[in-house]
Amino acid sequence: MKKINSNIKSAHTLDGEFYCSDKVFKLVKEKIFETSWQFVCSQEEISESDTVLPFYFLENFIAEPLMLLNNNNRISCLSNVCTHRGNILVEEKTKIKNKIVCNYHGKTFDKEGEFCFMPETDGMKNFPCKNDNLTKVKSSNFFQFIFVSLDPILPLNDILKEMTDRISWLPFHNLKLRKDLSKSYEIDANWALYCDNYLEGFHIPFIHKDLNATLDYKKYDVEIFKYSNLQIGYAEKNEICFNIPSSCQDHGEKIAAYYFWIFPNMMFNFYPWGLSINIVKPLDVKKTKIDFLSFVWDDSKLNLGAGADLDKVELEDEEIVQRVQKGVGSRFYKNGRFSPKMEKGVHHFHSLISEFLFK
């Protein structure tokens, strides 16, 4: 693999090997995902005091057992592994009264993860020590959404600054998780191929005929930031769009959707009806899970415009991405080129991957 040329007009895409190599997949895990921020849930899922919510950082990929804990409405993240013999402390969402107690040998921790008690410790030397406490893991919020990182390169607020500045006028306080509209998909393709496809609107007239009818393809553009980028979907003449206040930079524009991508694997798609969060989770070098989480603030607009029939759009994307996975493994494929107008987002993504892998 070679570094990606910063000049999109001269640059080549990632080599086909990137999407097919177990060795590269391992490097991506270590150098990109282990330092990333990952979405966990909305605060509404852990809104009651004393609630504990166990989860894995990235299940079946970086399966680090963690837990969120609501301690008097202050949410923190702790390791979910007992420091005695490695037992998983909490296996399902529950409420605790005062202490976290391991059901294996009774080692006990307070709500801050500090060691409290363990039976049969007479005669132990240098006990307890720092390693007897549960590790505290970095967590942060974007409005009501909770994220965690095992070893962050930057504060979450720095990474999400441009998204926050652009859409903070939206009614986040009205968002409610709709589990009936949320679902997960699994595809036989590398996680980055799925992101490649998301990061360009070049394919929309060819793959998404119905979506293309709602968007003004000629106005397509991408705004590039340090660790994120934004694609704006402009509405055709009579299609539904946001009512943007005069205080915002997009006032007067007919915007049907804001498509924010956050490196390496998160997508925040804002529509007049609400927000679709897509989390792209690597499972293996050629297998990926995508979680679609729907948060709604206006039910009356659910089936209108660019935010309508997202399941159909997803299945169309899956079909083409899986076909591309077969193609990039060909002995006759090396790499491709970027359209300077239509594939700025993909070039940005490949450049970041290259930057992290060659650090």
C-alpha positions as CSV (number, residue, x, y, z in Angstrom):
1,M,0.0,0.0,0.0
2,K,1.1,3.5,-0.8
3,K,0.1,6.8,0.8
4,I,-2.8,8.6,-0.8
5,N,-1.8,11.7,-2.9
6,S,-3.3,14.8,-1.3
7,N,-4.1,16.2,-4.7
8,I,-7.3,14.5,-5.7
9,K,-6.6,15.2,-9.4
10,S,-3.5,13.0,-9.3
11,A,-4.5,10.6,-6.6
12,H,-5.3,6.9,-6.9
13,T,-7.8,5.1,-4.6
14,L,-6.8,2.5,-2.0
15,D,-5.4,-0.7,-3.5
16,G,-7.8,-3.6,-3.8
17,E,-5.6,-5.4,-1.3
18,F,-6.9,-3.1,1.4
19,Y,-10.3,-4.6,1.2
20,C,-9.2,-8.2,1.1
21,S,-6.1,-8.6,3.3
22,D,-6.3,-10.1,6.8
23,K,-3.0,-8.4,7.6
24,V,-4.3,-5.0,6.6
25,F,-7.6,-5.6,8.5
26,K,-5.6,-6.3,11.7
27,L,-3.7,-3.0,11.2
28,V,-6.9,-1.1,10.7
29,K,-8.2,-2.5,14.0
30,E,-5.1,-1.5,15.9
31,K,-4.3,1.9,14.3
32,I,-7.8,3.2,13.5
33,F,-10.6,1.7,15.5
34,E,-8.8,1.3,18.9
35,T,-8.4,5.0,19.1
36,S,-11.8,5.9,17.7
37,W,-14.9,7.2,19.4
38,Q,-17.9,4.9,19.1
39,F,-21.6,5.6,19.5
40,V,-23.2,3.6,22.4
41,C,-26.8,4.8,22.9
42,S,-29.1,7.7,23.7
43,Q,-29.5,8.9,27.2
44,E,-33.1,7.8,27.2
45,E,-31.9,4.2,27.4
46,I,-30.1,4.9,30.7
47,S,-32.2,7.8,32.0
48,E,-33.1,6.3,35.5
49,S,-30.6,6.7,38.3
50,D,-28.7,3.5,39.4
51,T,-29.2,1.9,35.9
52,V,-26.3,-0.1,34.5
53,L,-26.1,-0.9,30.8
54,P,-23.5,-3.4,29.7
55,F,-22.2,-3.4,26.1
56,Y,-19.1,-4.2,24.0
57,F,-17.0,-1.5,22.4
58,L,-17.4,-3.1,19.0
59,E,-18.9,-6.5,19.4
60,N,-17.2,-9.3,17.4
61,F,-14.4,-6.9,16.4
62,I,-13.0,-5.1,19.5
63,A,-15.1,-7.0,22.0
64,E,-14.0,-5.0,25.1
65,P,-16.7,-5.5,27.8
66,L,-17.8,-2.1,29.2
67,M,-20.8,-0.7,31.1
68,L,-22.5,2.7,31.4
69,L,-23.7,3.6,34.9
70,N,-26.1,6.3,35.8
71,N,-25.1,7.5,39.3
72,N,-27.5,10.2,40.4
73,N,-28.0,11.3,36.8
74,R,-24.2,11.4,36.1
75,I,-23.3,8.8,33.4
76,S,-19.9,7.2,33.4
77,C,-18.3,4.3,31.6
78,L,-16.4,1.6,33.4
79,S,-14.7,-1.7,32.5
80,N,-17.2,-4.6,32.9
81,V,-14.5,-7.1,34.0
82,C,-13.9,-8.1,37.6
83,T,-10.3,-7.4,38.6
84,H,-10.1,-10.6,40.6
85,R,-10.4,-13.4,37.9
86,G,-11.9,-11.6,34.9
87,N,-15.6,-12.5,35.3
88,I,-18.1,-10.3,33.4
89,L,-19.8,-8.3,36.2
90,V,-23.0,-7.2,34.5
91,E,-24.7,-9.3,31.8
92,E,-27.9,-7.4,31.1
93,K,-29.4,-4.0,31.8
94,T,-30.2,-3.7,35.4
95,K,-30.4,-1.5,38.5
96,I,-28.0,-1.6,41.4
97,K,-28.6,-0.3,44.9
98,N,-25.2,0.7,46.3
99,K,-22.5,-1.6,45.0
100,I,-21.4,-3.7,42.0
101,V,-20.9,-7.3,43.3
102,C,-19.1,-10.0,41.3
103,N,-21.3,-13.1,41.3
104,Y,-18.2,-15.4,41.1
105,H,-16.3,-14.7,44.3
106,G,-18.0,-11.6,45.7
107,K,-15.5,-8.9,44.9
108,T,-17.3,-5.6,45.4
109,F,-17.0,-2.1,43.8
110,D,-18.7,1.2,44.4
111,K,-20.5,3.1,41.7
112,E,-17.3,4.9,40.7
113,G,-15.6,1.5,40.1
114,E,-13.4,1.7,43.3
115,F,-12.7,-1.5,45.2
116,C,-14.7,-1.9,48.3
117,F,-14.5,-5.5,49.6
118,M,-13.5,-9.1,48.8
119,P,-13.9,-12.1,51.1
120,E,-11.0,-14.4,52.2
121,T,-8.2,-11.9,51.7
122,D,-6.4,-12.4,55.0
123,G,-2.7,-12.7,54.4
124,M,-2.6,-10.9,51.0
125,K,0.2,-8.5,50.6
126,N,0.0,-5.1,48.9
127,F,-3.8,-5.5,48.8
128,P,-5.9,-3.6,47.7
129,C,-3.9,-1.6,45.1
130,K,-4.8,0.5,42.1
131,N,-5.3,-2.5,39.9
132,D,-8.1,-3.7,42.1
133,N,-10.3,-0.8,40.9
134,L,-12.3,-1.0,37.7
135,T,-10.8,1.0,34.8
136,K,-12.6,4.2,34.0
137,V,-13.2,4.6,30.2
138,K,-13.5,7.9,28.4
139,S,-17.1,8.9,27.6
140,S,-18.6,12.0,26.1
141,N,-21.9,13.4,24.8
142,F,-23.2,14.9,21.6
143,F,-26.5,16.4,22.7
144,Q,-28.3,13.3,24.3
145,F,-26.1,10.8,22.5
146,I,-23.3,8.9,24.4
147,F,-20.0,7.9,22.9
148,V,-17.0,6.1,24.4
149,S,-13.3,5.7,23.4
150,L,-10.7,3.3,24.7
151,D,-7.8,5.6,23.8
152,P,-9.0,8.8,22.1
153,I,-6.7,10.9,19.9
154,L,-8.9,14.0,20.4
155,P,-11.8,15.0,22.5
156,L,-15.2,14.1,20.9
157,N,-16.2,17.8,20.9
158,D,-13.3,18.6,18.6
159,I,-14.2,15.8,16.2
160,L,-17.9,16.8,16.1
161,K,-17.4,20.6,16.2
162,E,-18.5,21.2,12.6
163,M,-21.6,19.1,12.9
164,T,-22.5,20.7,16.1
165,D,-22.1,24.2,14.7
166,R,-24.1,23.4,11.6
167,I,-27.2,21.7,13.0
168,S,-27.5,22.8,16.6
169,W,-30.7,24.6,15.7
170,L,-32.6,21.3,15.1
171,P,-35.0,20.1,17.9
172,F,-32.8,17.4,19.4
173,H,-34.9,17.6,22.6
174,N,-37.9,16.1,20.7
175,L,-36.0,13.1,19.4
176,K,-37.3,9.7,20.4
177,L,-35.7,6.4,19.6
178,R,-38.1,4.4,17.3
179,K,-37.1,0.7,17.7
180,D,-39.7,-0.3,15.2
181,L,-37.9,1.7,12.5
182,S,-34.4,0.7,13.6
183,K,-32.7,-2.4,12.3
184,S,-29.4,-4.1,11.5
185,Y,-28.0,-5.4,8.3
186,E,-25.1,-7.8,7.5
187,I,-23.2,-7.6,4.2
188,D,-20.5,-9.7,2.6
189,A,-18.1,-6.8,2.1
190,N,-15.4,-4.9,3.8
191,W,-16.5,-2.1,6.1
192,A,-14.6,0.5,4.2
193,L,-16.3,-0.3,0.9
194,Y,-19.6,0.5,2.6
195,C,-18.2,3.8,3.7
196,D,-16.8,4.5,0.2
197,N,-20.3,4.1,-1.2
198,Y,-21.9,6.4,1.4
199,L,-19.3,9.1,0.8
200,E,-20.2,9.9,-2.8
201,G,-23.4,10.8,-4.5
202,F,-21.9,9.9,-7.9
203,H,-23.8,6.6,-7.9
204,I,-27.3,8.0,-7.0
205,P,-28.6,8.4,-10.6
206,F,-27.5,4.9,-11.4
207,I,-28.4,3.0,-8.3
208,H,-31.1,5.0,-6.5
209,K,-33.7,6.0,-9.1
210,D,-36.4,7.0,-6.6
211,L,-34.0,8.9,-4.3
212,N,-32.6,10.7,-7.3
213,A,-36.0,12.0,-8.2
214,T,-36.2,13.9,-4.8
215,L,-32.7,15.4,-5.0
216,D,-31.1,18.1,-7.1
217,Y,-28.1,16.1,-8.4
218,K,-26.6,19.1,-10.1
219,K,-26.1,20.9,-6.8
220,Y,-24.3,18.0,-5.1
221,D,-21.3,19.0,-3.1
222,V,-19.2,17.9,-0.2
223,E,-17.6,20.0,2.6
224,I,-14.4,18.5,4.0
225,F,-13.4,18.9,7.7
226,K,-10.5,17.3,9.6
227,Y,-12.2,14.1,10.8
228,S,-15.6,14.4,9.2
229,N,-17.3,15.6,6.1
230,L,-20.7,16.7,5.0
231,Q,-22.8,15.9,1.9
232,I,-25.8,18.2,1.5
233,G,-28.9,16.8,-0.3
234,Y,-30.7,19.7,-2.0
235,A,-34.4,19.1,-2.6
236,E,-36.0,19.2,-6.0
237,K,-38.6,22.0,-6.5
238,N,-41.6,20.5,-4.8
239,E,-40.0,18.1,-2.4
240,I,-40.0,18.4,1.4
241,C,-37.1,20.3,2.9
242,F,-36.0,21.8,6.2
243,N,-37.4,25.1,7.5
244,I,-34.0,26.7,8.3
245,P,-34.0,29.7,10.6
246,S,-32.5,33.0,9.5
247,S,-29.6,32.8,12.0
248,C,-28.2,29.7,10.2
249,Q,-25.7,29.8,7.2
250,D,-28.0,27.6,5.1
251,H,-31.1,29.9,5.5
252,G,-32.9,30.2,2.2
253,E,-31.6,26.9,0.8
254,K,-33.9,24.0,-0.1
255,I,-32.1,21.3,1.9
256,A,-33.6,17.8,2.0
257,A,-30.9,16.1,4.1
258,Y,-27.6,16.7,5.8
259,Y,-25.4,13.6,5.6
260,F,-22.6,13.8,8.1
261,W,-19.8,11.2,8.1
262,I,-17.5,10.9,11.2
263,F,-14.2,9.0,10.8
264,P,-14.0,6.1,10.7
265,N,-17.4,4.5,10.7
266,M,-20.3,6.7,11.8
267,M,-23.0,8.4,9.7
268,F,-25.5,11.0,11.0
269,N,-28.3,11.6,8.5
270,F,-30.6,14.5,9.3
271,Y,-34.0,14.6,7.6
272,P,-37.1,16.8,8.2
273,W,-38.5,13.9,10.2
274,G,-35.5,13.3,12.4
275,L,-32.1,11.5,12.5
276,S,-30.9,8.2,11.2
277,I,-27.6,7.1,12.8
278,N,-25.7,4.4,10.9
279,I,-22.9,2.6,12.6
280,V,-20.7,0.5,10.4
281,K,-19.2,-2.4,12.4
282,P,-16.4,-4.6,10.9
283,L,-16.9,-8.3,11.7
284,D,-14.3,-9.8,9.4
285,V,-12.2,-8.5,6.4
286,K,-15.2,-9.3,4.1
287,K,-18.1,-9.1,6.4
288,T,-19.7,-6.0,8.0
289,K,-22.7,-5.2,10.2
290,I,-24.5,-1.9,9.9
291,D,-26.8,-0.7,12.6
292,F,-29.6,1.8,11.6
293,L,-31.0,3.7,14.5
294,S,-34.0,5.9,13.9
295,F,-34.7,8.9,16.1
296,V,-37.9,10.8,15.2
297,W,-39.0,14.3,16.0
298,D,-41.9,14.6,13.4
299,D,-43.8,11.5,12.5
300,S,-45.9,13.3,9.9
301,K,-42.8,13.6,7.6
302,L,-41.5,10.1,7.9
303,N,-42.4,8.8,4.4
304,L,-41.6,12.0,2.5
305,G,-38.6,13.2,0.4
306,A,-35.0,12.1,0.8
307,G,-35.8,10.4,4.1
308,A,-38.4,8.1,2.7
309,D,-38.0,4.4,2.1
310,L,-34.5,4.1,3.6
311,D,-34.7,0.4,3.6
312,K,-35.0,0.3,-0.2
313,V,-32.0,2.6,-0.5
314,E,-30.0,0.4,1.9
315,L,-30.8,-2.8,-0.1
316,E,-29.7,-1.1,-3.3
317,D,-26.5,0.0,-1.7
318,E,-25.8,-3.5,-0.3
319,E,-26.2,-5.1,-3.7
320,I,-23.7,-2.9,-5.4
321,V,-21.2,-2.9,-2.5
322,Q,-21.1,-6.7,-2.4
323,R,-20.5,-6.8,-6.1
324,V,-17.6,-4.4,-5.7
325,Q,-16.1,-6.6,-3.0
326,K,-15.9,-9.4,-5.5
327,G,-14.3,-7.1,-8.0
328,V,-11.6,-5.5,-5.9
329,G,-10.3,-9.0,-5.1
330,S,-9.5,-9.6,-8.8
331,R,-5.9,-10.1,-9.9
332,F,-6.7,-7.6,-12.7
333,Y,-7.7,-4.8,-10.3
334,K,-5.1,-2.6,-8.7
335,N,-6.8,0.7,-7.8
336,G,-8.9,3.4,-9.3
337,R,-9.1,7.2,-9.6
338,F,-11.3,9.9,-8.0
339,S,-13.8,12.1,-9.7
340,P,-12.6,15.6,-8.5
341,K,-16.2,16.8,-8.3
342,M,-18.1,13.8,-7.1
343,E,-15.7,11.8,-5.0
344,K,-14.1,14.3,-2.7
345,G,-15.6,12.5,0.3
346,V,-14.1,9.2,-0.7
347,H,-10.7,10.9,-1.3
348,H,-10.9,12.4,2.2
349,F,-11.7,9.0,3.7
350,H,-8.9,7.2,1.9
351,S,-6.5,10.0,2.9
352,L,-7.3,9.6,6.6
353,I,-6.9,5.8,6.4
354,S,-3.5,6.3,4.8
355,E,-2.5,8.9,7.4
356,F,-3.4,6.6,10.3
357,L,-1.9,3.4,8.8
358,F,1.4,5.2,8.0
359,K,1.8,6.9,11.4
